[in-house]
């Protein structure tokens, strides 16, 4: 989904900037390789980092010797999209909504697939367990794809994930949506309730996507990039493509992104500390 969103905005962003925007994947080490590449790049806005919340808001609490500090070493540009977590189960699961799911999990051991220790799906499950005292058992996988596959096969009971990574299997009837860990219902799944609606607070988990660049990049360049991102996300064709995929377009000012980064860094560090979560 991160790559899809990057490519969905890159052409229009390039037109807005008057230059070519090339999407270059830098996988590995849970985003650390990409982060270091951007931090060491010239502070002129020529290299920008498109990342999900994990590498910038979760890694600081997960890795005691992280080689970078996102708040100090990166300059925020703009939020790009929100990806509130959706709880899904195998279609054969008896639960039809959040009340059923929680009631069943209170009575019996329920396995929760995750895309790795300290991932947003893992932390969302931890928040749900805290909020309900249900018997949720984490089953970590190396990424979301094998986790989703095993939920569809009935080997694990449930999974929290970004809507874009789940929507096609939901449409195909291979996964059943149960609840949103969000303030509001999702526009593609208006019938699916949020946990908050049934009185379960503190589960909200947003794996947002955003753009950063190297610190010390001139303020004028940050503003130029920010305004181009805002215009791109307000372009009807881009907006519709993102919405159809399940991601929710959401721009911001650099300051707003910086505040969100600090808030979520503190939030996820607390969960990781309280649950004594260690990286894979």
C-alpha positions in Angstrom: 0.0 0.0 0.0 2.8 2.5 0.7 4.3 1.9 -2.7 0.9 2.2 -4.3 0.1 5.6 -2.7 3.6 6.9 -3.5 3.1 6.0 -7.2 -0.5 7.4 -7.1 0.8 10.9 -6.2 4.2 11.0 -7.9 3.2 12.0 -11.4 0.9 14.8 -10.3 3.3 15.9 -7.6 6.0 16.2 -10.3 3.8 18.4 -12.4 3.1 20.6 -9.4 6.8 20.9 -8.7 7.8 21.3 -12.3 10.3 18.4 -12.1 10.3 14.6 -12.3 9.5 12.7 -9.1 11.1 9.2 -9.1 9.8 6.6 -6.6 12.8 4.5 -5.4 12.1 1.7 -2.9 14.6 1.4 -0.1 13.4 -1.7 1.8 15.0 -3.3 4.8 15.5 -3.1 8.6 11.9 -1.9 9.2 12.5 1.4 7.4 15.9 2.2 9.0 17.8 1.9 5.7 15.5 4.4 4.0 15.6 6.7 7.0 19.4 6.8 7.0 19.5 7.4 3.3 17.3 10.4 3.6 19.1 11.8 6.6 22.4 11.7 4.8 21.1 13.3 1.7 21.7 16.9 0.8 19.4 19.3 2.8 17.9 20.8 -0.3 14.6 18.9 -0.7 15.8 16.8 -3.6 15.4 13.6 -1.6 12.1 13.2 0.2 11.0 10.2 2.3 7.5 8.7 1.9 6.9 6.5 5.0 4.2 5.0 7.1 4.0 5.8 10.8 6.1 2.7 11.8 9.5 3.8 10.8 9.2 7.3 12.3 6.7 7.0 15.2 7.2 3.4 16.4 10.9 2.6 15.7 12.1 5.1 18.4 10.3 3.1 21.1 11.1 -0.3 19.6 14.8 -0.1 19.0 16.9 1.1 22.0 19.9 1.9 19.7 18.1 3.4 16.7 20.7 5.2 14.6 18.5 8.2 14.0 16.0 10.4 15.8 13.0 11.2 13.5 12.0 14.3 15.5 15.6 15.8 15.5 17.0 14.4 12.2 14.1 14.9 9.8 12.1 17.9 8.5 8.3 17.2 8.2 6.7 18.2 4.9 3.1 17.0 5.0 0.8 14.2 6.0 -0.4 12.3 2.8 -3.0 9.8 4.0 -4.6 8.2 7.0 -4.9 4.4 7.3 -7.0 3.5 10.3 -6.7 -0.1 11.3 -9.5 -2.5 10.5 -10.1 -5.8 12.4 -10.9 -8.7 10.0 -11.6 -12.4 10.6 -12.2 -15.5 8.5 -15.7 -15.6 7.0 -16.5 -18.7 9.1 -15.9 -16.8 12.3 -19.2 -16.4 14.2 -18.6 -12.8 15.1 -20.6 -10.2 13.1 -19.3 -7.0 14.7 -17.2 -5.7 17.6 -19.5 -6.7 20.4 -19.6 -10.3 19.2 -15.9 -10.5 18.7 -15.0 -9.1 22.1 -17.7 -11.3 23.9 -16.2 -14.4 22.2 -12.7 -13.4 23.0 -13.6 -12.9 26.7 -14.7 -16.5 26.8 -12.0 -18.2 24.8 -8.4 -17.8 23.6 -8.3 -15.8 20.4 -5.3 -15.7 18.2 -4.3 -12.4 16.5 -2.0 -12.4 13.5 0.4 -9.5 13.2 2.9 -8.3 10.6 5.7 -8.5 13.2 6.6 -7.5 16.7 6.0 -3.8 17.2 4.1 -3.4 14.0 0.9 -1.3 14.0 -1.3 -4.5 13.8 0.5 -5.9 16.8 0.2 -2.7 18.8 -3.5 -2.3 17.8 -4.1 -5.8 19.2 -2.3 -4.9 22.4 -4.5 -1.8 22.8 -7.7 -3.9 22.3 -6.5 -6.4 24.8 -5.9 -3.7 27.4 -9.2 -2.0 26.7 -11.3 -5.3 27.0 -9.1 -7.7 29.0 -10.0 -10.3 26.3 -7.7 -13.3 25.8 -5.8 -12.1 22.7 -2.7 -14.0 21.7 -0.2 -12.4 19.3 1.0 -14.6 16.4 3.7 -12.6 14.6 4.5 -13.1 10.9 7.1 -11.6 8.6 4.9 -9.1 7.0 1.2 -8.5 6.4 0.8 -10.9 3.4 1.4 -14.2 5.2 -0.6 -13.0 8.2 -3.6 -12.3 6.0 -3.2 -15.6 4.1 -3.4 -17.5 7.4 -6.5 -15.7 8.6 -8.2 -16.5 5.2 -7.1 -20.1 5.7 -8.5 -20.2 9.2 -5.2 -20.9 10.9 -5.4 -17.7 13.0 -8.6 -16.0 14.2 -8.1 -12.3 13.4 -5.9 -9.5 12.0 -5.7 -5.8 12.3 -4.6 -4.1 9.0 -4.7 -1.1 6.8 -7.9 -1.0 4.7 -6.0 -0.8 1.3 -4.2 -4.1 2.1 -7.5 -5.8 3.0 -10.2 -4.3 0.8 -9.8 -6.7 -2.2 -10.1 -9.8 -0.1 -13.1 -8.3 1.7 -14.8 -7.6 -1.6 -14.0 -11.2 -2.7 -15.6 -12.6 0.4 -12.3 -14.1 1.7 -12.2 -11.8 4.8 -15.0 -10.5 7.1 -14.6 -7.0 8.4 -15.5 -6.6 12.1 -14.6 -3.1 13.4 -12.6 0.0 12.8 -10.0 1.1 15.4 -10.8 4.7 14.5 -12.8 7.8 15.4 -15.1 7.4 12.4 -16.4 4.7 10.1 -14.6 4.1 6.8 -16.3 5.5 3.6 -15.7 2.2 1.8 -17.2 0.2 4.7 -19.9 2.5 6.1 -21.8 -0.4 7.7 -18.8 -1.4 9.9 -18.8 0.1 13.4 -15.9 1.5 15.3 -14.9 0.2 18.7 -15.6 3.6 20.1 -19.2 3.3 19.0 -19.8 0.4 21.3 -18.0 2.1 24.2 -14.5 0.6 23.8 -12.1 3.6 24.1 -8.3 3.7 23.5 -8.0 1.3 20.5 -7.6 3.9 17.8 -4.7 3.1 15.6 -3.7 5.1 12.5 -0.9 3.9 10.3 -0.6 7.2 8.6 1.6 7.9 5.6 3.7 11.1 5.3 6.6 12.9 3.7 9.8 14.0 5.4 13.2 15.3 4.2 16.6 16.0 5.6 16.8 18.4 8.5 18.3 21.9 7.7 16.4 22.0 4.4 15.5 25.7 3.9 12.0 26.7 5.1 11.2 28.1 1.7 11.8 24.6 0.1 9.8 22.9 2.7 6.9 25.3 2.0 7.2 24.7 -1.7 7.0 20.9 -1.3 4.2 21.2 1.2 2.0 23.3 -1.1 2.7 21.0 -4.0 1.6 18.0 -1.9 -1.6 19.8 -0.9 -2.5 20.7 -4.5 -1.7 17.1 -5.6 -4.1 15.6 -2.9 -6.8 18.1 -4.0 -6.6 16.9 -7.6 -9.8 15.0 -8.3 -8.2 12.0 -10.1 -5.6 11.5 -7.4 -8.1 11.9 -4.6 -10.5 9.4 -6.1 -7.8 6.8 -6.9 -6.7 6.9 -3.2 -10.2 6.7 -1.9 -11.0 3.8 -4.1 -8.0 1.9 -2.8 -9.2 2.4 0.8 -6.6 5.1 1.9 -8.0 8.4 3.1 -6.2 11.5 1.6 -5.1 13.9 4.4 -2.7 16.7 3.9 -1.3 18.9 6.7 1.1 21.7 7.4 4.7 20.7 8.4 4.0 21.9 11.9 0.9 19.7 12.2 2.8 16.7 11.0 5.6 17.4 13.5 3.0 17.5 16.3 1.4 14.3 15.1 4.8 12.6 15.0 5.6 13.6 18.6 2.1 12.6 19.9 2.3 9.1 18.2 5.9 8.6 19.2 5.0 9.1 22.8 1.9 6.9 22.5 3.5 3.9 20.9 6.6 4.1 23.1 4.3 3.8 26.2 2.5 0.7 24.7 5.9 -0.9 23.8 7.3 -0.2 27.2 4.2 -1.4 29.1 4.0 -4.6 27.1 7.8 -5.2 27.1 7.7 -5.6 23.3 11.1 -6.4 21.7 11.8 -6.3 18.0 12.1 -9.5 15.9 
